[in-house]
């Protein structure tokens, strides 16, 4: 989460994808990254193999509904409230955004 540092320097949640060894030769750094919100909900790496076939590796983190102020769920609630979207449910939005990203990749 690159938005919420007010509660604590420690933030729960987050994702990452590491690439090393021979697979690094197929790593497409220009088309790898994170979800567009910057909340650390999912990270992805693209690998280009033989005949230009792409494979995506995705690591996702969907928060559990929780009340503690430093939880990933509450971090995401604050983000959507600040974006004037107070009715957004972080668990539902995770699926919506991940499915939208998957559909985008299928169209490529």
C-alpha positions in Angstrom: 0.0 0.0 0.0 1.7 3.2 -1.2 -1.1 5.5 0.2 -1.5 4.9 3.9 1.3 5.6 6.3 -0.7 7.6 8.9 -1.6 4.7 11.3 1.8 2.9 11.4 5.0 2.4 9.6 4.1 -1.3 9.5 1.4 -2.3 7.1 -0.4 -5.6 6.9 -1.0 -7.3 3.6 0.8 -6.8 0.3 2.1 -9.0 -2.5 5.2 -9.6 -4.6 6.5 -11.8 -7.4 10.2 -12.7 -7.6 12.0 -14.0 -10.7 15.5 -15.5 -10.8 17.5 -18.1 -12.6 16.9 -19.1 -16.1 13.3 -17.7 -16.0 14.7 -14.2 -15.7 15.7 -14.4 -19.4 11.9 -14.6 -20.3 10.8 -11.9 -17.8 9.0 -8.9 -19.4 9.7 -6.1 -16.9 7.8 -3.6 -19.1 4.5 -5.5 -18.6 4.9 -6.6 -15.0 3.7 -4.7 -12.0 0.9 -4.2 -9.5 -2.8 -3.5 -9.4 -3.6 0.1 -10.5 -4.7 1.3 -7.0 -1.2 0.8 -5.5 -2.8 -1.0 -2.5 -0.7 -4.1 -2.9 -3.7 -6.3 -3.6 -2.0 -8.2 -6.5 1.3 -8.2 -8.2 2.0 -9.8 -11.6 4.9 -10.8 -13.8 4.8 -11.6 -17.5 7.1 -14.1 -19.1 7.5 -14.5 -22.9 8.3 -18.0 -24.1 8.7 -19.7 -27.3 6.8 -18.4 -30.3 5.9 -15.3 -28.3 3.5 -17.1 -26.0 2.9 -15.1 -22.8 2.4 -16.5 -19.3 1.3 -14.3 -16.4 2.1 -15.2 -12.8 -0.2 -13.4 -10.3 0.1 -13.2 -6.6 -3.0 -11.8 -4.9 -4.0 -10.8 -1.4 -7.7 -10.4 -0.6 -8.1 -9.0 2.9 -10.4 -10.5 5.5 -13.1 -8.2 6.9 -11.6 -6.8 10.1 -11.8 -3.8 12.4 -8.3 -3.1 13.6 -7.0 0.3 12.2 -3.8 -1.2 10.7 -5.4 -4.2 9.0 -5.2 -4.4 5.2 -9.0 -4.3 5.0 -9.2 -1.0 6.9 -6.3 0.5 4.9 -8.3 -0.3 1.7 -11.5 1.1 3.2 -9.7 4.4 4.0 -8.4 4.5 0.4 -11.8 4.1 -1.1 -13.4 6.6 1.3 -10.7 9.2 0.3 -11.5 8.5 -3.4 -15.1 9.4 -2.7 -16.2 5.8 -3.0 -17.4 5.0 0.6 -19.7 2.2 -0.4 -16.9 0.1 -2.0 -16.3 -3.2 -0.2 -12.6 -4.1 -0.4 -13.2 -7.8 -0.8 -15.7 -7.4 -3.7 -13.5 -4.7 -5.3 -10.5 -7.1 -5.2 -12.4 -9.6 -7.3 -13.8 -6.9 -9.7 -10.3 -5.4 -10.4 -8.5 -8.8 -10.7 -11.1 -10.1 -13.1 -10.9 -6.9 -15.1 -7.1 -7.3 -15.3 -7.4 -11.0 -16.4 -9.9 -10.1 -19.1 -7.5 -7.4 -20.4 -4.7 -9.9 -20.6 -6.9 -12.4 -22.5 -7.6 -9.7 -25.1 -3.9 -9.1 -25.8 
